[in-house]
């Protein structure tokens, strides 16, 4: 989540064709959670998902971005992997193997890269994580920040049982929020997805081939040194390490969701107003205690998530300019929103807000935010910033809100528009903007879009 600056700008990432990287796939575990599918006859990454082993989907995605060198870490029933893939010739890549004679945890086997990758940076993917990524973007991020580790972070539908990372406004990972913690607080839905780019320099941290945990023994130390950055993406990255999640991933691949969400393709987005659309309208909210979700909001956003559309909040929050609260208070409210949605299996791909207000004269106003900007709706700075960041086709996207300001914003940005009858229900009277559709609430708006786009949600 982020506040826009007064210019509403985001930095454009450079794109490249070929990368001098090695890809490392961690495929050495026993996969005890998947025994009902593997029958202890094959290693988990060799489960056939819509005609290909899980690990082959990973290799093909990575190879599409010019990476040809692969190292697969094998252990339990590892010969099934080597027999199937050999040296990689059949896939147009070069594969070598590291065999764990005994389990070395999530990081111990990286010691053996000393003699293989030299000083090369490398990708690290766990074998039960299904991906469809534009690797150009993540590698550009890694090269720009020059940290020792770039970790892919994203929101998911079950943050309550996922390891979360705390990432600051500069992209630094500042802490790990383990899924084993008792979370009696609001949190960002910022999940460690199990996909990394690591500098070749970290190999010097491995002194011997011993059991090591990537999170506890490597990431925690490097976080303290400000050497870990979080790369946020909306793309398809899902843990398929349980029978239920594996079957869901297979359904989503068959439905084209994986490919559709890759950022090398134009995205479709449903931009959502916040107050009166996602949460109950209570005027200007400056305290998280006043924040309550609309009755069907989580269900609606879950449908959006499962359709392949992005769900992004764009909201004016003049409470900051008026001095009613600070940026950190708005972010706390947004953490509550993410926590409540996550408990109901829904997530937002991003949240962006405008803290400015051009009019002066309020008793407690904050002059730093009393400025004209191009992010305050109905200006389109927030939408254009998100469109650039997520490669969004605005002509095929929507704006859903409860006010004429939202509808005018959508019109200004070239979006299709839906007015909901919750919140202000279009009675704010600020513009004479006519929506393309009127819906009772956000769920009805989502259903309208799914019907119009001939889509279904994968449940």
N, C-alpha and C positions, 0 to 999 in steps of 0.2 A: 504494500500500500504506500501511497506517496502523495505529498502535497505538490501542486504545480507551482513553479516559480512565476513571476509576473509575466514573463514572455511565453510561458507555456511550452518550453522547448525540451526535446530529448535528443541525445546524441545518436547519430546514425552509425550502425556497425558496418565495417568494411566486410566484403565477401571475397572468398578465395576459392580456388578450384582444388588444389592439391595440398596435402599436409604431410609433413615429415614426422609422423607419429607412429608409435606402436600401440595396438589395442590389446589389452589384457582382459581375459574373461575368466572370472573365478567360478569354476564348475566342479569343485572338489568335495562338496558336502554330501551327506547321506540322504538328505531330503526326507526326513522321517514324517513330516506332515503330509507327504504326498504318496504314502505307501499304498493307499487304496487305488491309485492310478498307476504307479510304477510296478507294484507287485514285487518289489525288491529284485526286479529283473533288469532294470535299466537305471542309470543315474537320472535324477530329476531333469537336468537340462536337455535330455534326449527325448522327453515326452513329445509326441507328435501333436502339434497344434495346427490344425487345418492343413495337414499334408506335409509339414516340415517340423523338424526338431526345434524346440524353443531356441536353442543356441544358434541355429542357422538363420533365424529371423534377425538376431542381433548382428551376426557377421555381415549379412547382406545390407542391412541398414548402414553400418559403419563403412563398408567397402564402397558404397555409392558416393562417398565423399573423398575418394582418392586414397584411402588408407589401405595398405596391402599387407602390412606385417601384423600378424596375430600371434599371441601367446595364450594358450589355454591351460589353466591350472586344473589338473585332474587329480582324483583320489579314488573314492569309492566307485567301483565298476568303470574306472576311467578308460579301460580298453574298449568299451563300447563307443566312446567318443573318438578315439584314435582310429578305430576300424572304419568308422563312418566317414570321417573327414580327411583322414590321411594327412598329406602335406598341404592340403587346401587347393590343389590344382583345379579340382572340379568346380570350385567357386571363384577361380581367378585370383586367389590370394595365396600367401605363404603362411603356413601354420606350423609352429613348433609347440612343444608341450613341456610343462613342469609337472612332474608327478610327486605328490606328497606321499611319502612312505607312511607317515602318520599325520593326523590332522594338525595343521599349523594355524588354525583360526582364520579370521578374515583377512589377515595381512602377512602372516609369517612367511608364506611362500614367495612374497615379493623380494625377499633376500636373493633369490636365484636370478633376478633380473640383472644383477651386477655384471654378469658375463654376456648378456644378451642385448640390452638396449643402450649400453654406454651412457651418455649424458642425455639421451632422448627423453622428452616428455612422453607420457603415455596415458591413454584412456584406460579406465578401470570400470568394468561393468560386472555385476553379479548375475550369475547364470539363470536366475529365476525372475529377472526384471525384464519385462517386455517393453521395447522402445521403438519409437519411430521419430527420430530427431533430425533436425537440420544441424549437423555437427559444425558447419561453418560458423554458425552463430556462437556456439559454446566455445569453440577454439579461439575465435576472435576475442571473446570476453576474457578468456584465460591469458591470452597474449597481451591484452591491454593492461590487465591488473598486475601481471607478473608475480603472482603469489606462488607458493609451493603447492597449493591445492586449490582447485576450483571444484566445488560440489554442486551438483544439480539439485535445486530446491523447487518445490511446486506445492500447490494445495492438493489435497485429496479428499475422498469422501469418508475417511475414517481417521481424522487426525488424533482422536482420543486414544487410539492404540498404536500410534506411530511415533518414532523419534522425530522431534522437531528441532530446528535450528533457529537461533536468534541472529538476524542479519540487520546491520545498521544501514543508514542512508547511503553510505559509501560502498556498500557491498561486502564489508567485512563480516565474517561470521564471528559473533562475540560470545556464543555459548551454545551448549547442547542441552535440550530439554528432553530427557529420556522418557520413553513411554512408560517406564516403571515408576516415575514420579507420581505422587498424588497431586493432581492439578486442581487446586481449589482457587484458581485464578483464571482470568481471561487470557487467551494466547492467540498469536498469529498462526494461521494454518499454513505453516512453512515447513514442509516435510523433507527430510533427507531421503532422496529417491534411490540411493544406491548406485549412482552414476557419478564418476569423478574424472577430472584430468589432473594428473600429478606431475610435478616437475621431476626430471631425472635426478635432481639434487637430493631428493628425500631418500634415495637408496643408501646414502651414507648413514642413515639412521639405523640401518639393519646390520648388526654386527655378526649375527650368526643365524642359522635356520632354526629359530625357536618359535613357539606358539605366541602369536601376537594378535591383538584386537585392533582393527583399523581405527575405530572410534576412540577407545580408551588410551591406546599406546601411541597413536600417531596424531589423530586430529586434535585431541585435547591439548597436546603439547604445542602444536602449530597454531592453534587458535590463540593461545596465550602469547604467542609471538607475532600476532596479527599477520599470519601467513596463509590464512584460509579465506576464500571468497565464495559467496553464494550466487550462483547463476540461476535466476528465476525464469522459468518457461511454462507455457501453457500446453506444451506438446504431450504426446502420449507416452507416459512412463508409468508402468504399473507393476507392482509386485504380484506375480502369478504363482506364489509359492504355497498356496493352499488349494485344495480341489475346487472350492467355490470360486476363488479368484482366477484360477486357471480357466474354468469354464466361462466366466464372464469375459476374460481377455479373448478367448476364442470367438465368442459371439460378437464382440466389438470389432475384431479383425474382419470377420465375415461381413459385417455391416459397413465396412469401409471407414470406421471411426479412426483407426490408427493412421491411415494415409491422410485422411482429411485434416487431422490436427497437426501434421508436420508443418513447420513454419516455412518450408521452402514452397508452400502452396498458399494462395490467398485464403484467409480465414473469414468466416462469417461470425458476427458478434451480435448479441443482444445487450445493448447498453441500458443500464437500469438506474433510474433515479433512486435515492435512498429514502428520505423522509416522506412518508405517505404512500410509498410503493413497496418497499421491502420491510420497513418498520412502521409502526403506528404513528400517525402524525400528531405531534404534541408541540407544534411551533418550533422554536430554536432549542435544540437539545445540547446542553453543555456538560451534562453529567451522565455517566453510563447507567445510573440507576433509573433514568427515565426512558431508556431504550428497550422497546419490546418489538419482537417480530410481528408482522401481520400474520394472521391466522394460517394462510396457505402459502406463505412466501417460501419456506424451506422446500415444500413439495414442488413448487413451481421451479425453483432454481435447480433442484435435483433433475427434473425433466430436461431442463436446458443443458445441464452437464452431460446427460446421457444421450443427447441428440447430436453432439459434436459441435454445437454453437459455443462460442465463448460467452461467459457471463461476467460483465465488468460494470462496477458501480462508478458513475460519474455524478458528483454531488457538490453543490455550493454549500460551503460551511462558513458563513460570515460571522459566526460566533467568535472566531479568532480575531477578525478585524475589529469587532465591537468590544473586545476585551472581556468577553464572558468566560473564556477559557483559552488555553494554549493549544498549540499543535499536538502536544503530547496527550492532551485530554481527548481530542478528536480521535487520535490513534488508539487510545484506550477503549473508546466506544466501538471502534472498528474491530478491535480484538474480541470484544464481547459478541459482536455480530458474527464474526467467523467461528467463534466457539459454539454459539447457539446453532448456527447452520450445520456445523460439522457433526454435532450430536444427532442431527436428523439426516445425515448422509448427503449433505449438499455443500458446495463450496463456490467461492468466487475466484475467477482467474486473476482479477486484480481489482484494486480500489484506488480511485484517484479523486482528490477533492481540491476545490478552490477555496483558500482561506481569506480571500480579499473581499473588500467592499469599497466602492469608490466614494460614497457619501461620507462626509465628515460631520462632526457635531454630537456624537454620542458621548455621554459623560466618561465612560471608562475605556474609550476606544484605544486600540493599539495602532499608533501612527505608522508602524513598519508595514502594516497590511492595508492601510487606507490608500489604495492605489487603483488606477484603472489597469485592467489586464485583458488578455485575450483568452483566459481560461474560465472566467465566470460565465456560466450559462445565462443567456443563449449564445454567447460566443462559443467557438468550437475548438479552442486550444486543447482542452482535455481529450476530446474525441480524436483530434488529429494526432496528439501524442501517443495515444493508445493504438491508433491505426498504424503508425510507424513502428512502434515497438512489437506489435503482434501481426504485422503484415495483413491487415484487415481490409477487405473489400467493402467500402462503405455503401456502395450501391446495392449490396446484397445483405445489409445488416439493418438492425432495428433500434429504435429508441422507445423505451417504455417509461412513462412517468405519470404523475397525478396532477400536473400543472400545465398551464399554457406555456410557461417558460420551457418546460421539457419538450413540448411538442415543437415550439419554435426552434429550439436547439437542434432537434432531429431534422427539421426542414432545412435549416442552415447548413447542416453537415451532409445533406443528401441521403438521409436515412428514411426508411419506412417508419411510421410513427403509430404508437398505440397509447391512448389515454385510459388510465384505470379510474374507476369510480371510488376507490379508496382515497384516504387523505383529503386533499383539496378538491379532488374530482373535477378539475378544470375550472373551478369557480374563483380562482385567484384574479382573473380578469386582466392580466397584464398584457396579453397579446390576443389577437384574433385568429390565432393559428388553428387550423382544422386538422385533426388527426385522421389517419387512414382507417382507423378502427377504434372502437370504444369497447372496453372489457370491464367486467365487474371487479376483477382483482388480478393480481399478477399470475395466478394459476390459469385463469381463463385466457389471459394474454399469451402465455406460453403455449397453451393448447391451440390457440388460433394460429400461431406461428408454425407449430409442428404440422398442422393440417395444411397450411398454405405451402409449406416447403415439402410436403409429402414425406415427412420424417416420422420415426417412432423413437421412443426412448427405450434403451436396453435395460430392463429391470430383472 
